[in-house]
Amino acid sequence: MQKKNNKSSYFHDVIKKFLAHRLAMLGAIILLIEILCVVFLPVFMELDPYSMDYAAFGVAPSAEHILGCDDVGRDLFARLIYGGRVSLMVGICSAIVSLVIGVPLGLIAGYFRGWVETIIMRCADIFMSFPSMILILVLASVLGQSLITVTLVIGFLGWTEFARLIYASVLSIREKDYVESAKAIGTKNIPILLRYVLPNSLAPVIISFTFRTAQAIITESSLSFLGLGVQPPEASWGNILYYAQSISVLSSKLYMWVPAGILLVLTVLSINFIGDGIRDALDTKMKV
């Protein structure tokens, strides 16, 4: 009973610290508003990012088209909202892919040590020795540039961050008294990993997940800006920014790319603020 009360008190303190973190709350509010907009606005406003208005090629913002149209007559506001849905989905899903691959590998390497540790950590070193953007560009070119491919490639190449984080935590946790006691009474390795090691090594992984999500959104936008990410007519903030490569658009048609750029910056900052808030909330030395 005392143990449950201690856990309840700890989680209460974590939530209290997070709610007291002003930048984290600001980031959470902005991100929540964005999610609500990209989920519900297409339904309520009947937005269509694919249909073309042949009388509105590259027109400026108006009552009919809030943010104007692109050079083939597609409504930029509709594409901005749908692009936010795509960019957020790529960021979150690719971070989940990285987490699912990296956490088990890091657990195995840190707990079992020996030749398993050598193989896994040397593979991580090899992955980290390549410039990630160049490797992503190559894989995206070879495997194709669909939404699913881009998400999987970004996620697959990000597993080393989680593996190394949890590996470092497990190296110290495996020597703790409660782990040694579990071994002494005959508890098998898998239950020890799931009950004692994993729960006590997740804090840095949770923090890293937020930063990895922001990083993945930037990576997808960079790929799309270069023409190797999410391909039109599918919308993403990155391929909306693609129009900024033209000097005439960059200087005289700000409505084509500035909104996407602002939302991209706001989203990445918000996710990073949330990550900072989680990090401070999980730090036992921090006071409210």
N, C-alpha and C positions, 0 to 999 in steps of 0.2 A: 504494500500500500504506500509506504514511504517512497519507494522507487518511482511509482506512478506520479506521486505528488511532485517529486523532484523534476521529472520529465515535463509535467504540466507547467510547473513554474518556469522552467527553462524556455519552453516554447512561448509562454506568455511574455517573458522578457525579450525574446527575439522579435516577436510581433510588435511589442511596444517600442523597441529601439528603431525598427524599420519605419513605423508610422511617424516617429519623431524626426526622421531624416527628411528634411524638406525637399532636397533635390530628387531623392528617390520617389517621394510621393508625387512631385511634379512630373517626373518621367512616367510613373505608373498612370497618372491621369491622362497625359498626352497619348500614351500607347493605347490605353483603353478607348479613348475617343477615336483613334485611328482604326482600331479593330472594329468598333461599332459601325463606323462609316463604311469601311470596305465590305462589311457583311450585309448591312441593311440598306444603304443608299441605292445600290443597284436594283433592289426590289421595289422600294418606294418611289424612286424617280424614273424607273424603267430605263436605265442607262444601257446603251449598246455601244461597246467599244469597237465594233467591227463594221457597222454600216457606214456607207459613204454618202455624204451630201455633195453631189456633183456641182452644185452651185456655190460651194463654200470652200474651195481649195485654199488652204492657208489663210483663211479670214481671221481677223482680230476678234477678241472677246466681244460678245453681243448678248442681247436678251435671250436669243435662241441657243447660242453656244457660249456658256459662261466663260470658258477659257479659250474660246476660239476653236479652230480646226487645224489639223496637220496638213501636209502638202498633198494628201490624197482625199481630204474631206472628212476624216474621222474625227469625232468630237473628242477634244483633248481632256475635258473634265471626266468623261466616261472612262477614257484610257488611264487617267491619273488614278481613279478609284480602283479600277480593275488591276492596274499596275501595282498599287499598294497591296492588294490581296496576294498577287503573285510573289512580290518581293518578300513580304512577311512570311508566306508559306515556305519559300525557299530557305530563308534564314532559319526558321524554327525547325523545319524537317531535316535540313542538312546538319544542324547541331545535334538533333536526336540521333541521326545516323552515326555521327562521330562518337557520341556518348555510348551508344549500343556496342560499337566495335571496341572503343578504347578502354572502357571501364573493366569488362571481363579480362582483357589481355593484361591490363595493369595489375588487377587482383592476382591473377595466376602468376605473373612474373615476380611480384613482391612477396607472395606467400610461399610458393614452392621453391623459389631460387634455383640454383644449379643451372643445368643446360637449358631449361625452359626460359629462365630469366635471360640468359645470354642470347637466345634466338630472338625473343620478343623485343628486347631493348635494342639489339643491334639492328633489327628491322626498323624500329622507330628512328634510330640514328640515320639510317639510309634514307628514309622518307624525308627527314628534316634537312638532309644535306642538299636536296634539290630545291631550287627556287620554286616556291609553291605556285605562283601565278603562271610561270612558264609551263609547269607540269599540268596545271589545270587547263591551260590553253591547248596543249597537245592532246590531252585526253578528250576534251570537248570537241576538238576538230576530228579526231579519229572515231569517237563513239557517236557523234551527232550532237545537235544543239537543241534538243527538246527540253522541256521543263523538267521532266523526270531525270534525264541524263545529267543536266547541270546540277540538280539537287544531290544526286548520288555521288557525282564526282567531287563536289565541294565537301560533302559529308565524309566520303571515304578518305580524302587526303587530310582531314582534320583530326583523325583519331589519336595521333601521337600526343597531342596536348593533354587529353584526358588520361591516356595511358601513363604518361610520366607523372602527372599529378597524383593519381591514386597509387601508383607504384611507390612514390616517396612516402605517402602516408602509411601504406601497408607495412613498409619496412620497420617502422617504429611500433605500430600497433600489434604486429605479430609477436613482439617480445613482452607485451603487457601481461600482468598477472592473471587477468581473467581469461586470456587466450590460453595461457599455460595450464590453468586449472581445468579448462574445458578439455584440453588434450589429455590431462592426467586421468580424468574420469571416463575416457574412452570415446569422447565425441568425435565423429568423423569430420574430415576436412571440409566437405561441402556445407554442413550445418554451421561449422565455425565461421566460414567465410560469410554466410548469409546472415547469421545472427549477431556476430560480434565484430568482425572485421569491416564488412561493407558499411553498416550504419555509422560506424565511428570514423570513417574516412571519406564521407560524402560531402562534408562542408565545402572544401575547396573545389570540388567538382560542380556543385550547384552554382557557386560564384563564377566559375569558368564557363559554365553553360550560357550564362547571360552574355558574357563578352564574346563567346564564340558565335552566338546568334547575330550580334551586331557585325562581327567580322564577316560572316557569311553573306549578310545583306550587301555589304560593301563589295565583296568579291563578285557576287552575281551582277551587281550594277556595273562593275568594271568590265566584266565579260560582255554584258549586253551593250555597253557603250562602245566596245571594240568590235561588235558585230558577231561575237562568238558565244553569246549567252542565249537567253530566251529570244526566240525569233518572231518577228511580226508575221501574221497579224496579232499574235499573243502580245499583250501589253505588260511591261514592267517599267519601273522607274528608270532602270538602266537604259532600255532601248528608247525611252522618251528622251533621255539626255543625249542620245545618239545624234539628235538633230542639232545639238550645240557644236558639232564638228564643222558646220558651215559658218563661215565668217558673217554672212548676211543674216542668218538666223541668230547667231550669237550676239550680234550688235543691235539688230532692229526688230527682232521678233522674240522678245524676252518671254512672252506668254507661252511659247512652245516648250521651254525647258526650265525656267526659273521655279515654277511650282513644284515640279518633281524634285529638283535639287534641294529646295527648302524642306520638303517632307522627308527626303532621304537623310539630311543632316539632323532634323528633329528626331527622327526615329532612332538613329544610331546613338545620339546623345541621350535620349530617354532610356534606352536599354542599358547603356553604360552607367547612367545614374542609378538605375535599379540594381545593377550589379554592385555598385559602390555601397548602396544601402544594405544589401544582403550581407556583404562582407563585413560592414561595421556592426550589423545586428548580430552576426554569429561570433564576433570577437568578444570573448568574455571580459576583456580588460576595458572595453568601452563602456562608458556610463551614459545614461539618458540625460 
